[in-house]
């Protein structure tokens, strides 16, 4: 890109994922001279092999489900056949379009893209190694590390890309396997279970903890398990995987179920979704005396994303916390605004929404019911089922509910939990409400249009007050 001969900048960002590229753009808007180092595609894992293509596939999976149920709408389709290949190709096209969009934004904001692998090379210096092996050193007063994370591999579940997939591998599959085991029932595992089941795989989910989506409210976990079992998936929670055997025709998994009984499962493919680890190796951290956490390898930062070394910052997955794209982007903005003297507030980590884009969708913000009680709040909980919402009934999607957890003393919105149609969009109402320190009463007093799914937000608020209208 233009400007590659320039050797000195106000800010160099290492990594062009949702933390890095957003930080670079905001810094450019604030008048800084900015370079962003990226060895692969702009947009990082999220845009190219994560959030975006996965959501494209999930949209296709939902459409498959809706087509199968089209007869009740008076639409006769005959025998429905599905193929993962075209859906996979569509997901790549969408990712490519957004990747090109980031490049255009870099040009618009006069950001220099330094193509290559970046690492610290002493105070105020970044070495960039190109694909040809040549190295160039660039200087900047401020260096922001946004190097992301990658799928974790376990000793008894080694990812090989052929028989045992990571989430990255699964995105490039053009044919759904006949049988698939998903190990790990967090957001990634549940989303891919949804996709492959819709395209014809017989799916088994194995989770070490005692429930699916273990970071979510317990009632959400119960509902999503009920929904997945209804779709024909086999669920094993509180299951301990002990050994994996890879053969020519598939994979054999040996695990203990929740009752302690030995189980053997033979499948064609396995998707490992057991977490992610930070990309903090080979970053030249020792050249500036920067250490990572001994326990997990993450870079430790303060509330303004500053590391222990002056002039070096870290955001997103490599800095730990929730490994979420929107959290990384917000950290990037907060960090560069602080550098530019424009900071207004650090990241509010208590108000970051969680979203899982499976069907039914799951979204939440704030405390679960159990967490609120553990923290000593006098809690009142309200739940409003989608069966009481006219728009959900009209669409034929009534699986789930809206749950609101409030503090009786001040009627504070302690937490909101949604499972059902458009949950990942509707949760933003509660995020804004909590940000503005709204009470539960204020959420309901804001008039919601009828008939819409958003009415369930108001009804959930009323339910937490003990007076819902439509149930």
C-alpha positions as CSV (number, residue, x, y, z in Angstrom):
1,X,0.0,0.0,0.0
2,X,1.0,3.6,-0.4
3,X,3.3,4.9,2.3
4,X,5.2,1.7,2.8
5,X,8.5,3.5,2.5
6,X,7.6,5.7,5.5
7,X,9.6,4.3,8.6
8,X,8.2,6.4,11.5
9,X,4.6,6.7,12.7
10,X,2.7,8.0,15.8
11,X,1.1,4.5,16.2
12,X,1.9,1.1,14.9
13,X,-0.8,-1.6,15.3
14,X,0.3,-5.2,15.2
15,X,-2.7,-7.2,13.9
16,X,-5.6,-6.2,11.8
17,X,-8.5,-8.1,13.4
18,X,-11.5,-6.4,15.0
19,X,-9.4,-4.9,17.7
20,X,-6.5,-3.8,15.6
21,X,-8.1,-2.5,12.4
22,X,-10.8,-0.6,14.4
23,X,-8.1,1.0,16.6
24,X,-6.1,2.0,13.5
25,X,-9.1,3.6,11.9
26,X,-10.0,5.5,15.1
27,X,-6.4,6.7,15.5
28,X,-6.4,7.9,11.9
29,X,-9.6,9.8,12.5
30,X,-7.9,11.5,15.5
31,X,-5.1,12.7,13.3
32,X,-2.4,10.2,14.1
33,X,-0.1,8.8,11.5
34,X,-0.8,5.0,11.6
35,X,0.6,1.8,10.3
36,X,-1.1,-1.6,10.8
37,X,1.0,-4.8,10.4
38,X,-0.9,-7.9,9.2
39,X,0.6,-11.0,7.6
40,X,-2.7,-12.5,6.5
41,X,-6.0,-10.9,5.4
42,X,-7.3,-7.6,6.8
43,X,-10.1,-8.2,9.3
44,X,-8.4,-11.0,11.1
45,X,-9.9,-14.3,12.2
46,X,-13.3,-12.7,13.0
47,X,-14.0,-11.4,9.5
48,X,-12.3,-14.0,7.5
49,X,-12.5,-17.4,9.3
50,X,-14.7,-16.6,12.3
51,X,-17.7,-14.4,13.1
52,X,-18.8,-13.3,9.7
53,X,-18.6,-16.5,7.6
54,X,-20.0,-18.5,10.5
55,X,-23.0,-16.2,10.7
56,X,-23.4,-16.6,6.9
57,X,-23.6,-20.4,7.3
58,X,-26.0,-20.1,10.2
59,X,-28.3,-17.9,8.1
60,X,-28.2,-20.7,5.4
61,X,-28.9,-23.3,8.1
62,X,-31.9,-21.3,9.4
63,X,-33.2,-21.0,5.9
64,X,-32.9,-24.8,5.5
65,X,-35.0,-25.2,8.6
66,X,-37.6,-22.7,7.4
67,X,-37.9,-24.3,3.9
68,X,-38.5,-27.7,5.6
69,X,-41.5,-26.2,7.4
70,X,-42.8,-24.2,4.4
71,X,-45.9,-26.4,3.9
72,X,-47.7,-24.7,6.9
73,X,-47.3,-21.4,5.0
74,X,-49.0,-22.9,2.0
75,X,-45.7,-23.4,0.1
76,X,-45.1,-26.9,-1.4
77,X,-41.5,-27.6,-2.2
78,X,-41.6,-31.4,-2.6
79,X,-38.5,-33.3,-1.4
80,X,-36.0,-30.8,-0.1
81,X,-32.3,-31.5,-0.8
82,X,-29.6,-29.5,0.9
83,X,-25.9,-29.1,0.1
84,X,-23.3,-27.4,2.3
85,X,-21.0,-26.5,-0.6
86,X,-23.0,-23.5,-2.1
87,X,-23.6,-22.2,1.5
88,X,-19.9,-22.4,2.2
89,X,-19.0,-20.6,-1.0
90,X,-21.5,-17.9,-0.2
91,X,-19.9,-17.4,3.2
92,X,-16.5,-17.0,1.6
93,X,-17.9,-14.3,-0.8
94,X,-19.3,-12.4,2.1
95,X,-16.0,-12.6,4.0
96,X,-14.1,-11.4,0.9
97,X,-16.4,-8.5,0.4
98,X,-15.9,-7.3,4.0
99,X,-12.1,-7.9,3.8
100,X,-12.0,-5.6,0.7
101,X,-14.0,-3.1,2.7
102,X,-11.4,-2.9,5.5
103,X,-8.8,-2.2,2.8
104,X,-10.9,0.7,1.5
105,X,-11.3,2.1,5.0
106,X,-7.5,2.0,5.5
107,X,-7.1,4.1,2.3
108,X,-9.8,6.5,3.4
109,X,-8.1,7.1,6.8
110,X,-4.6,7.2,5.4
111,X,-3.5,4.0,7.3
112,X,-0.4,2.3,6.0
113,X,-0.8,-1.5,5.7
114,X,2.6,-3.2,6.4
115,X,2.2,-6.7,5.0
116,X,4.1,-9.2,7.0
117,X,4.6,-10.6,10.5
118,X,5.2,-8.0,13.2
119,X,7.2,-8.3,16.4
120,X,8.7,-5.8,18.9
121,X,12.3,-5.0,18.2
122,X,13.1,-2.9,21.2
123,X,11.6,0.3,22.6
124,X,9.5,2.1,20.1
125,X,10.4,-0.4,17.3
126,X,8.5,-3.0,15.3
127,X,10.2,-5.5,13.0
128,X,8.1,-6.6,10.0
129,X,9.0,-9.8,8.3
130,X,7.6,-10.2,4.8
131,X,6.6,-13.4,3.1
132,X,9.9,-13.4,1.3
133,X,11.8,-13.4,4.6
134,X,13.0,-9.8,4.3
135,X,12.8,-7.7,7.5
136,X,12.2,-4.0,7.9
137,X,12.2,-2.0,11.2
138,X,9.6,0.7,11.8
139,X,9.4,3.2,14.7
140,X,6.5,4.6,16.7
141,X,6.0,6.3,20.0
142,X,3.0,4.0,20.6
143,X,2.7,0.3,19.7
144,X,-0.5,-1.5,20.0
145,X,-0.6,-5.3,20.0
146,X,-3.8,-6.9,18.7
147,X,-2.6,-10.3,17.7
148,X,-5.8,-12.3,18.6
149,X,-6.1,-16.0,19.5
150,X,-6.3,-19.4,17.9
151,X,-8.2,-22.7,18.7
152,X,-6.9,-24.7,21.6
153,X,-5.8,-28.3,21.0
154,X,-5.9,-30.9,23.9
155,X,-3.4,-33.8,24.3
156,X,-6.2,-36.3,23.9
157,X,-7.9,-34.3,21.1
158,X,-5.2,-33.1,18.7
159,X,-6.5,-31.0,15.9
160,X,-5.2,-32.4,12.6
161,X,-7.5,-30.5,10.1
162,X,-8.7,-33.8,8.5
163,X,-10.4,-36.0,11.1
164,X,-10.4,-33.6,14.0
165,X,-11.3,-30.1,13.0
166,X,-10.9,-26.7,14.6
167,X,-13.6,-24.1,14.0
168,X,-11.2,-22.7,11.3
169,X,-11.2,-26.1,9.5
170,X,-15.0,-26.5,9.7
171,X,-15.6,-23.3,7.8
172,X,-14.0,-24.7,4.6
173,X,-15.9,-28.0,4.5
174,X,-18.1,-28.3,1.4
175,X,-19.8,-31.5,2.4
176,X,-21.5,-32.3,5.8
177,X,-20.2,-35.5,7.3
178,X,-22.8,-38.2,8.1
179,X,-21.8,-38.2,11.7
180,X,-20.1,-35.4,13.7
181,X,-19.1,-35.1,17.4
182,X,-18.8,-31.6,18.7
183,X,-16.6,-31.4,21.8
184,X,-17.3,-28.3,23.7
185,X,-20.7,-26.6,24.1
186,X,-19.7,-23.0,24.2
187,X,-20.9,-20.5,21.6
188,X,-18.6,-21.9,18.8
189,X,-19.5,-25.5,19.4
190,X,-23.2,-24.8,19.6
191,X,-23.2,-22.7,16.4
192,X,-21.4,-25.4,14.4
193,X,-23.7,-28.1,15.8
194,X,-26.6,-26.0,14.4
195,X,-25.0,-25.7,11.0
196,X,-24.0,-29.3,10.4
197,X,-27.3,-30.7,11.8
198,X,-29.3,-28.5,9.4
199,X,-27.2,-29.8,6.5
200,X,-27.8,-33.4,7.4
201,X,-25.1,-34.5,9.9
202,X,-26.1,-36.7,12.9
203,X,-24.6,-34.5,15.7
204,X,-23.5,-35.5,19.2
205,X,-22.4,-32.7,21.6
206,X,-20.0,-33.6,24.4
207,X,-19.5,-31.0,27.1
208,X,-17.3,-31.4,30.2
209,X,-19.3,-29.0,32.4
210,X,-22.8,-29.8,33.6
211,X,-24.7,-27.8,31.0
212,X,-24.7,-26.4,27.5
213,X,-23.6,-22.7,27.1
214,X,-22.2,-22.8,30.6
215,X,-21.5,-19.1,30.8
216,X,-25.2,-18.4,30.3
217,X,-28.1,-18.4,32.8
218,X,-29.1,-21.9,33.9
219,X,-32.6,-21.5,32.5
220,X,-31.1,-20.6,29.1
221,X,-29.0,-23.8,29.2
222,X,-32.0,-25.9,29.9
223,X,-34.0,-24.4,27.1
224,X,-31.2,-24.8,24.5
225,X,-30.7,-28.4,25.4
226,X,-34.4,-29.0,25.1
227,X,-34.4,-27.4,21.6
228,X,-31.3,-29.3,20.4
229,X,-32.7,-32.6,21.6
230,X,-36.0,-31.8,19.8
231,X,-34.0,-31.4,16.6
232,X,-32.5,-34.9,17.1
233,X,-29.1,-34.1,18.5
234,X,-27.6,-36.3,21.2
235,X,-26.3,-34.3,24.2
236,X,-23.8,-35.4,26.8
237,X,-23.1,-32.9,29.6
238,X,-20.8,-33.5,32.6
239,X,-18.9,-35.8,30.3
240,X,-15.2,-36.4,30.5
241,X,-13.4,-37.2,27.2
242,X,-10.5,-39.6,28.0
243,X,-9.1,-40.9,24.7
244,X,-9.4,-40.3,20.9
245,X,-8.5,-42.9,18.3
246,X,-8.2,-41.8,14.7
247,X,-8.7,-44.4,12.0
248,X,-9.0,-44.5,8.2
249,X,-12.8,-44.3,8.3
250,X,-13.4,-42.0,11.2
251,X,-12.7,-41.2,14.9
252,X,-13.5,-43.2,18.0
253,X,-14.1,-41.2,21.2
254,X,-13.9,-42.7,24.7
255,X,-15.5,-40.8,27.5
256,X,-17.3,-41.1,30.8
257,X,-20.8,-39.8,30.9
258,X,-22.4,-37.8,33.7
259,X,-23.2,-41.1,35.6
260,X,-19.6,-42.2,35.4
261,X,-20.2,-44.9,32.8
262,X,-17.7,-45.6,30.0
263,X,-19.0,-44.6,26.6
264,X,-17.7,-45.2,23.1
265,X,-18.7,-43.1,20.2
266,X,-17.7,-43.6,16.5
267,X,-18.1,-40.7,14.2
268,X,-16.8,-39.6,10.8
269,X,-15.5,-36.3,12.0
270,X,-14.9,-34.4,15.3
271,X,-15.1,-30.7,15.8
272,X,-12.9,-29.5,18.7
273,X,-14.4,-26.4,20.3
274,X,-12.7,-26.4,23.7
275,X,-11.5,-22.8,23.8
276,X,-8.8,-20.6,22.4
277,X,-5.3,-19.5,23.4
278,X,-3.6,-16.1,22.7
279,X,-1.2,-15.4,19.9
280,X,1.6,-14.0,22.1
281,X,4.5,-16.1,21.1
282,X,7.3,-14.8,18.9
283,X,6.2,-11.2,19.4
284,X,9.6,-10.0,20.6
285,X,8.1,-9.2,24.0
286,X,11.4,-9.9,25.7
287,X,13.0,-7.1,23.7
288,X,11.2,-4.6,25.8
289,X,10.9,-6.6,29.0
290,X,7.2,-7.4,28.7
291,X,6.0,-10.6,30.3
292,X,2.8,-12.5,29.7
293,X,0.7,-14.2,32.3
294,X,2.3,-17.5,33.4
295,X,-1.0,-19.2,33.9
296,X,-2.6,-18.5,30.5
297,X,-0.2,-16.6,28.2
298,X,-2.3,-13.4,28.0
299,X,-0.8,-9.9,28.1
300,X,-1.7,-8.1,31.2
301,X,-3.1,-4.6,30.8
302,X,-4.7,-1.8,32.9
303,X,-8.0,-0.1,32.4
304,X,-6.6,1.9,29.4
305,X,-5.1,-1.2,27.8
306,X,-1.6,-0.1,28.8
307,X,0.9,-2.9,29.4
308,X,3.7,-2.8,32.0
309,X,6.0,-1.3,29.4
310,X,5.5,2.4,28.6
311,X,4.3,3.0,25.0
312,X,3.1,-0.6,24.5
313,X,-0.5,-1.5,24.6
314,X,-2.6,-4.7,24.0
315,X,-6.3,-5.2,23.1
316,X,-8.6,-8.0,22.2
317,X,-8.0,-11.7,22.6
318,X,-4.3,-11.4,23.3
319,X,-5.1,-9.3,26.4
320,X,-7.5,-11.8,27.8
321,X,-11.0,-11.4,29.3
322,X,-14.0,-12.3,27.1
323,X,-12.7,-13.4,23.7
324,X,-15.3,-11.4,21.7
325,X,-14.9,-9.2,18.6
326,X,-17.0,-6.4,19.9
327,X,-15.1,-6.3,23.1
328,X,-11.8,-6.1,21.1
329,X,-13.1,-3.3,18.9
330,X,-14.2,-1.3,21.9
331,X,-10.9,-1.8,23.7
332,X,-9.1,-0.6,20.6
333,X,-11.2,2.6,20.5
334,X,-10.7,3.3,24.2
335,X,-7.0,2.7,24.0
336,X,-6.3,5.1,21.1
337,X,-8.6,7.8,22.4
338,X,-6.6,7.7,25.6
339,X,-3.4,8.0,23.7
340,X,-4.8,11.0,21.8
341,X,-6.1,12.7,25.0
342,X,-9.7,12.2,23.9
343,X,-10.7,9.4,26.4
344,X,-14.1,9.7,28.1
345,X,-14.3,6.3,30.0
346,X,-12.6,2.9,30.1
347,X,-14.3,-0.2,29.0
348,X,-17.4,-1.2,31.0
349,X,-16.6,-4.9,31.3
350,X,-19.8,-5.5,33.3
351,X,-21.9,-4.5,30.3
352,X,-20.5,-6.6,27.4
353,X,-23.2,-8.7,25.7
354,X,-22.7,-12.4,24.9
355,X,-24.3,-13.7,21.7
356,X,-24.7,-17.2,20.3
357,X,-26.2,-17.2,16.8
358,X,-27.5,-20.7,16.8
359,X,-31.2,-21.5,16.4
360,X,-32.8,-20.5,18.7
361,X,-30.5,-17.5,19.2
362,X,-29.1,-16.8,22.7
363,X,-28.0,-13.4,24.0
364,X,-27.3,-12.0,27.5
365,X,-25.8,-9.1,29.3
366,X,-25.1,-8.6,33.0
367,X,-25.5,-11.1,35.8
368,X,-27.2,-14.4,35.7
369,X,-29.8,-15.1,38.4
370,X,-27.3,-17.2,40.3
371,X,-24.6,-14.6,40.1
372,X,-26.9,-11.8,41.3
373,X,-27.9,-13.9,44.3
374,X,-24.2,-14.8,45.0
375,X,-23.4,-11.1,45.0
376,X,-26.0,-10.4,47.7
377,X,-28.7,-8.7,45.7
378,X,-32.3,-9.0,46.7
379,X,-33.4,-10.4,43.4
380,X,-36.7,-10.5,41.6
381,X,-36.9,-12.4,38.3
382,X,-39.4,-12.2,35.5
383,X,-39.7,-14.4,32.4
384,X,-41.8,-13.8,29.4
385,X,-42.3,-16.6,26.9
386,X,-42.3,-16.0,23.1
387,X,-45.6,-17.8,22.8
388,X,-47.2,-14.7,24.3
389,X,-45.7,-12.4,21.5
390,X,-47.9,-11.9,18.4
391,X,-45.0,-11.3,16.1
392,X,-43.2,-14.4,17.2
393,X,-46.4,-16.4,16.7
394,X,-46.9,-14.9,13.3
395,X,-43.4,-16.0,12.3
396,X,-43.9,-19.4,13.8
397,X,-40.9,-19.1,16.1
398,X,-41.9,-19.3,19.7
399,X,-39.1,-21.4,21.2
400,X,-37.7,-19.6,24.2
401,X,-38.2,-16.6,26.4
402,X,-37.0,-13.2,27.7
403,X,-35.7,-13.3,31.3
404,X,-35.0,-10.2,33.3
405,X,-33.1,-10.1,36.7
406,X,-33.7,-7.0,38.8
407,X,-32.6,-5.6,42.1
408,X,-35.7,-5.0,44.3
409,X,-34.0,-2.1,46.2
410,X,-33.4,0.2,43.2
411,X,-35.0,-1.8,40.4
412,X,-31.7,-1.9,38.6
413,X,-31.4,-4.2,35.6
414,X,-28.9,-6.7,37.0
415,X,-29.1,-9.0,34.0
416,X,-31.1,-9.8,30.9
417,X,-31.2,-13.2,29.1
418,X,-32.9,-14.0,25.8
419,X,-33.3,-17.2,23.9
420,X,-35.4,-17.1,20.8
421,X,-36.0,-15.1,17.6
422,X,-33.6,-12.2,17.0
423,X,-32.2,-12.5,20.5
424,X,-28.8,-11.1,19.4
425,X,-30.4,-8.0,18.1
426,X,-32.9,-7.4,21.0
427,X,-30.2,-7.7,23.7
428,X,-28.9,-4.2,22.6
429,X,-32.0,-2.7,24.3
430,X,-30.8,-4.0,27.6
431,X,-27.2,-3.0,26.9
432,X,-28.3,0.6,26.3
433,X,-30.7,0.5,29.3
434,X,-27.9,-0.7,31.6
435,X,-25.5,1.8,30.1
436,X,-27.9,4.7,30.9
437,X,-28.6,3.2,34.3
438,X,-32.3,2.7,33.5
439,X,-34.6,1.0,35.9
440,X,-36.7,-1.9,34.9
441,X,-39.7,0.4,35.0
442,X,-38.1,2.7,32.4
443,X,-37.6,-0.2,30.0
444,X,-41.3,-0.8,30.0
445,X,-42.3,2.9,29.9
446,X,-40.5,3.3,26.6
447,X,-43.2,2.5,24.1
448,X,-42.5,-0.5,21.9
449,X,-44.2,-0.8,18.5
450,X,-46.8,-3.4,17.9
451,X,-46.6,-6.1,16.7
452,X,-42.9,-6.6,17.1
453,X,-40.5,-8.9,18.9
454,X,-39.3,-5.9,20.9
455,X,-42.5,-5.9,22.8
456,X,-41.1,-9.0,24.6
457,X,-38.4,-6.7,26.1
458,X,-41.1,-4.6,27.7
459,X,-43.0,-7.6,28.8
460,X,-39.9,-9.2,30.3
461,X,-39.4,-5.9,32.3
462,X,-43.0,-6.1,33.5
463,X,-42.6,-9.8,34.4
464,X,-39.7,-8.8,36.6
465,X,-42.1,-6.4,38.4
466,X,-44.6,-9.2,38.8
467,X,-47.2,-7.7,36.3
468,X,-46.8,-8.9,32.7
469,X,-49.7,-8.1,30.5
470,X,-49.8,-11.0,28.0
471,X,-49.2,-14.0,30.2
